[in-house]
Amino acid sequence: MKILLIVLLTIFVILIIAVSFDAVPFIKNVLGRRGIGCYSDDEWAFNAEKKAVRWLETGVPVVPVIADKRFTVIDRIKGTYKADSISYWQKSALLAAINKTNSELAADIIYDEIEKNTLIESWATDAASLGYAILCNESIDKVRIRGTVDTLAEALIEKFRATGSIPYSAKSNIRFVDTIGLVCPFLIKYAVMYSDEEKLHAAISLIKEYGEYGLHEKLRLPVHCFDPETKAPLGIYGWGRGCGWWAIGLADSFYALLSSDGYDEEKVTVLKYYIDFCDTVIKYQCPNGAFDRNLLYFSGADSSATGMIALALAYAGKITGKRIYSNAARRALGYIYSVTRRDGTVDYSQGDTMGIGFYSQASIVLPAAQGFALRAYYILEE
């Protein structure tokens, strides 16, 4: 009897510990959302930047692979709760934002990552976004980081040489819109800085390929992905964060091209797609300024999509002088302010996508949304 009680007590304790892995974050989430939306404009920027810096210095929050799953202790034990690929673009978005206001701090964090050898895997398109943030840092020692960015650029271009494109995953040849936002700005920035025509050609080819096969002919919104063999669209058209990846890819690619006096043909190509998208996407902006998880059907606002598209619109307003883009960006940031916690955390982003056609129903803290929104704010303030 005594042994049985010990066994039952042990099982009970194990269950309590297992449940706590979900219960504690849930309670913290509920408490964290109390008083949400209390900041505006300069107050928001100060607190949001403060939170971004703290994350970079102490550790960027983990984004679960399946954000709306319960009893996650099993996934944690198996090592499938998180993925390095997701963490790359969280950190890169934050670094790209802090580059604008504290490039020396951002540079120090980049050096630490390089020294710890945690910056780049042998193959990860997600890591390319970190490469872009590195190359955009004005305080970085270009000699010190050259080996890192060379390794990344070469890993990406090897796939292009073999297939004529760069799939999002090394395990699949499917073309994802994410790749445009993650890879193209880095390759173009690298090409411009180091006079590498091959990298530039690869990036422009990716944009043209997606523009031809990944955009809806009439709606001009990107599909999540497509099959390069059949050209069949996969996933949905107008997925919010997918539209964000297309927007970021075009905006940052054009920005990178402008740092060179040449490449006029490439500038025209990217700019045409860029302005076409900006003219399209403002038609789908929600009354509260947000952009939805699915732009074609209201299913709930997404802070990550809103921050990404706000950044693209803010930059479009800057280079064209058209207030219609800047005003739309300001409205989008107005929504971001309304879902920012008292500690400066931007909340209510859609969780990570679990596969083609499998979109998260969770609304979580996605650190990248913080970075994109901050960059949009900085551009509008300029």
C-alpha positions in Angstrom: 0.0 0.0 0.0 2.8 2.4 0.9 4.6 1.6 -2.4 1.4 2.3 -4.3 0.9 5.7 -2.6 4.5 6.6 -3.5 3.9 5.6 -7.1 0.6 7.6 -7.3 2.3 10.6 -5.6 5.1 10.4 -8.1 2.8 10.3 -11.0 0.8 13.2 -9.6 3.9 15.3 -9.2 5.0 14.5 -12.8 1.6 15.5 -14.1 1.7 18.8 -12.2 5.1 19.6 -13.6 4.1 18.6 -17.1 0.9 20.8 -17.0 2.9 23.7 -15.5 4.8 24.0 -18.8 1.6 25.1 -20.4 -0.2 26.7 -17.4 2.5 29.1 -16.3 3.0 30.6 -19.8 -0.8 30.9 -20.1 -1.2 32.7 -16.8 1.8 35.0 -17.7 0.1 35.7 -21.0 -3.2 36.7 -19.5 -1.6 38.9 -16.9 0.7 40.5 -19.6 -2.2 41.6 -21.7 -3.8 43.6 -18.9 -3.7 47.3 -19.8 -2.6 46.5 -23.3 -2.6 49.4 -25.8 -1.6 52.1 -23.4 1.1 53.7 -25.6 1.1 55.9 -28.7 3.8 57.4 -31.0 7.0 58.3 -29.2 6.0 56.5 -25.9 5.4 53.4 -27.9 8.8 53.6 -29.8 10.7 54.1 -26.5 9.2 51.1 -24.8 9.1 48.9 -27.9 12.8 49.6 -28.6 13.7 49.0 -24.9 12.1 45.6 -25.1 13.8 44.7 -28.4 17.2 45.6 -26.9 16.5 43.6 -23.8 15.6 40.6 -25.9 18.8 40.8 -27.9 20.9 41.1 -24.8 19.2 38.4 -22.6 17.7 36.1 -25.2 15.0 36.3 -27.8 11.7 34.6 -26.7 11.2 31.1 -28.2 8.5 30.8 -30.9 6.9 27.4 -30.6 6.8 25.3 -33.8 3.1 24.6 -33.0 1.9 27.6 -30.9 -1.6 26.4 -30.2 -0.6 22.9 -29.0 -1.2 21.8 -25.4 0.8 19.4 -23.2 4.1 20.6 -24.8 6.3 18.9 -22.3 6.5 15.9 -24.7 7.7 18.1 -27.5 10.2 19.8 -25.2 11.7 16.4 -24.2 11.8 15.3 -27.9 13.4 18.6 -28.9 10.6 19.4 -31.4 9.1 22.3 -29.4 11.2 25.0 -31.2 13.3 25.3 -34.4 16.5 27.3 -35.1 15.1 28.3 -38.4 12.3 30.3 -36.8 14.7 32.0 -34.3 16.9 33.3 -37.1 14.4 35.7 -38.6 13.1 36.8 -35.1 16.6 37.9 -34.2 17.4 39.4 -37.6 14.3 41.6 -37.6 15.2 42.9 -34.1 18.8 43.5 -35.2 17.7 45.3 -38.4 15.7 47.7 -36.2 18.4 48.3 -33.6 20.8 49.0 -36.4 19.0 52.2 -36.9 19.3 53.5 -33.4 22.2 51.7 -31.8 24.4 50.1 -34.5 27.3 49.5 -32.1 25.2 47.4 -29.7 23.8 45.5 -32.7 27.4 44.9 -34.0 28.5 43.5 -30.6 25.6 41.1 -30.5 26.5 40.0 -34.1 30.1 39.4 -33.1 28.9 37.3 -30.1 26.8 35.1 -32.4 29.6 34.6 -34.8 32.1 33.7 -32.0 29.6 31.2 -30.5 29.1 29.7 -34.0 25.4 29.8 -33.6 24.7 32.3 -36.4 24.5 30.2 -39.6 23.8 26.6 -40.4 25.2 25.0 -43.5 21.8 25.5 -45.2 19.0 27.7 -43.9 17.3 30.4 -46.0 16.1 31.8 -42.7 19.7 32.7 -41.8 19.9 34.9 -44.9 17.8 37.5 -43.1 20.5 37.6 -40.4 23.1 38.1 -43.2 21.1 41.1 -44.4 21.0 42.7 -40.9 24.7 42.2 -40.6 25.5 43.9 -43.9 23.3 46.8 -43.1 25.0 47.5 -39.8 27.1 50.7 -40.2 29.4 49.9 -37.3 30.3 46.4 -38.3 33.9 45.4 -39.1 33.4 44.3 -42.7 36.6 42.2 -42.6 35.6 40.5 -39.4 32.2 39.3 -40.8 33.3 38.6 -44.3 33.9 34.9 -43.8 30.4 34.5 -42.3 28.5 36.3 -45.0 30.7 34.6 -47.7 29.7 31.2 -46.3 26.1 32.0 -46.3 26.0 33.5 -49.7 27.8 30.5 -51.2 25.5 28.0 -49.5 22.5 29.8 -51.1 24.1 30.2 -54.6 25.1 26.6 -54.8 21.4 25.6 -54.9 20.8 28.3 -57.5 23.5 26.9 -59.7 22.0 23.5 -59.4 18.3 24.3 -59.9 18.1 27.8 -61.3 16.3 28.9 -58.1 16.5 28.8 -54.3 13.8 26.7 -52.6 12.9 27.6 -49.0 13.9 24.2 -47.7 16.8 22.0 -48.6 14.4 19.0 -48.4 11.8 20.3 -50.9 11.8 22.1 -54.3 8.6 23.9 -53.6 8.9 27.7 -54.0 7.7 29.6 -50.9 7.1 33.4 -50.8 9.0 33.5 -47.5 12.2 33.0 -49.6 11.7 36.4 -51.3 11.8 38.2 -48.0 14.5 36.2 -46.4 17.0 35.6 -49.2 16.7 38.3 -51.9 17.6 41.4 -49.8 20.7 39.6 -48.5 21.9 38.5 -51.9 21.4 41.9 -53.4 23.1 43.7 -50.6 26.0 41.2 -50.8 26.2 41.6 -54.6 26.3 45.4 -54.3 28.9 45.5 -51.5 31.2 43.0 -53.1 30.5 43.5 -56.8 29.2 39.9 -57.3 27.0 39.8 -60.4 26.0 36.1 -59.8 24.4 36.8 -56.5 22.5 39.8 -58.0 21.3 37.7 -60.9 20.1 35.0 -58.5 18.0 37.4 -56.4 16.4 39.1 -59.4 15.6 35.7 -60.9 13.9 34.7 -57.7 11.7 37.8 -57.7 10.8 37.4 -61.4 10.0 33.7 -60.9 7.6 34.5 -58.1 6.2 37.5 -59.9 5.4 35.2 -62.8 4.1 32.1 -61.1 3.3 33.1 -57.5 1.0 36.2 -58.0 -2.7 36.0 -58.7 -3.2 37.3 -62.2 -6.1 39.6 -61.2 -5.7 40.2 -57.5 -1.9 40.6 -57.6 -1.5 39.0 -54.2 1.1 36.3 -53.6 0.2 32.7 -53.0 1.9 30.9 -50.1 3.9 28.7 -52.4 3.8 27.0 -55.8 5.0 23.8 -57.4 7.9 24.6 -59.8 7.1 21.7 -62.0 3.4 22.1 -62.6 3.3 25.8 -61.6 0.2 24.9 -59.5 -0.5 27.3 -56.6 -0.2 25.7 -53.1 -1.6 27.1 -49.9 -3.7 30.3 -50.1 -3.5 33.6 -51.9 -3.4 36.6 -49.6 -2.0 34.9 -46.5 -1.1 37.9 -44.4 2.5 37.0 -43.4 3.1 35.7 -46.9 2.1 39.1 -48.3 4.5 40.5 -45.7 7.4 38.4 -47.0 6.7 39.6 -50.5 6.5 43.2 -49.3 9.7 43.0 -47.2 11.6 41.2 -50.0 10.7 43.9 -52.5 11.2 46.9 -50.1 14.6 45.8 -48.7 15.8 44.6 -52.1 15.1 48.0 -53.7 16.8 49.7 -50.7 19.9 47.6 -51.2 19.9 48.4 -54.9 19.8 52.1 -54.2 23.1 51.9 -52.5 24.7 51.4 -56.0 24.8 53.9 -58.9 24.3 51.1 -61.4 21.9 48.2 -61.9 19.2 50.5 -63.4 17.4 47.6 -65.1 17.2 45.6 -61.8 15.9 48.7 -60.0 13.1 49.1 -62.5 12.2 45.4 -62.2 12.0 45.4 -58.4 10.3 48.8 -58.2 7.5 47.8 -60.6 6.6 44.8 -58.5 7.0 46.9 -55.3 4.7 49.7 -56.2 2.2 47.3 -57.8 2.0 45.5 -54.5 1.7 48.7 -52.5 -1.2 49.9 -54.7 -2.8 46.5 -54.2 -2.4 45.9 -50.5 -3.8 49.2 -49.3 -7.2 48.1 -50.7 -7.2 45.3 -48.1 -6.3 47.3 -45.0 -8.8 46.8 -42.2 -10.7 49.8 -40.7 -8.6 49.6 -37.6 -5.4 49.8 -39.7 -4.4 46.2 -39.3 -3.7 43.6 -42.0 -5.5 40.3 -41.6 -4.2 36.7 -41.4 -5.9 36.3 -44.7 -6.3 39.5 -46.6 -9.1 38.1 -48.7 -11.3 37.0 -45.8 -11.5 38.5 -42.3 -10.1 35.9 -39.9 -8.3 38.0 -37.3 -5.6 40.7 -37.4 -2.0 39.7 -37.5 0.7 42.0 -36.0 3.5 40.3 -37.9 1.8 40.9 -41.3 0.8 44.4 -40.2 4.3 45.3 -39.1 5.9 43.9 -42.3 3.4 45.6 -44.7 3.7 48.9 -42.7 7.4 48.8 -43.2 7.0 48.4 -47.0 4.4 51.1 -47.2 6.4 53.5 -45.1 9.4 53.1 -47.3 7.3 53.4 -50.5 6.0 56.7 -49.1 9.5 57.9 -48.5 10.8 57.1 -52.0 7.8 58.2 -54.0 6.6 61.1 -51.8 3.0 59.7 -52.0 1.1 60.2 -48.7 -1.3 57.4 -49.5 1.4 54.9 -48.6 2.7 56.8 -45.6 -0.8 57.4 -44.3 -1.6 53.7 -44.6 1.6 52.9 -42.8 0.7 55.2 -39.9 -2.7 53.6 -39.7 -1.1 50.2 -39.5 1.2 51.4 -36.7 -1.8 52.7 -34.9 -3.1 49.2 -34.8 0.3 48.0 -33.5 0.1 50.5 -30.7 -3.2 49.1 -29.7 -1.8 45.6 -29.2 1.4 46.5 -27.5 1.7 45.4 -23.8 2.7 47.7 -21.0 6.2 46.4 -21.1 6.6 47.3 -24.8 5.9 43.8 -26.2 4.0 43.8 -29.5 1.4 41.0 -29.1 -1.2 39.2 -31.3 0.9 37.8 -34.1 -0.2 34.6 -35.9 1.8 31.6 -34.8 4.2 29.7 -37.0 2.8 28.0 -40.0 2.8 24.2 -39.6 2.9 23.3 -43.3 1.3 24.1 -46.7 -2.4 24.8 -45.9 -1.9 24.4 -42.2 -2.1 27.9 -40.6 -1.9 28.6 -36.9 -4.9 29.7 -35.0 -2.8 31.0 -32.2 -2.1 34.7 -31.4 1.3 35.0 -29.8 4.3 37.2 -29.2 6.4 37.0 -32.4 9.6 39.1 -31.7 10.1 39.8 -35.5 6.8 41.8 -35.5 8.5 44.1 -33.0 11.5 44.6 -35.3 9.4 45.3 -38.4 7.1 47.7 -36.7 10.1 49.6 -35.2 11.7 50.0 -38.6 8.4 51.3 -40.1 8.2 53.9 -37.3 11.8 55.0 -37.8 11.2 55.5 -41.6 8.0 57.6 -40.9 9.9 59.7 -38.4 12.6 60.5 -40.9 
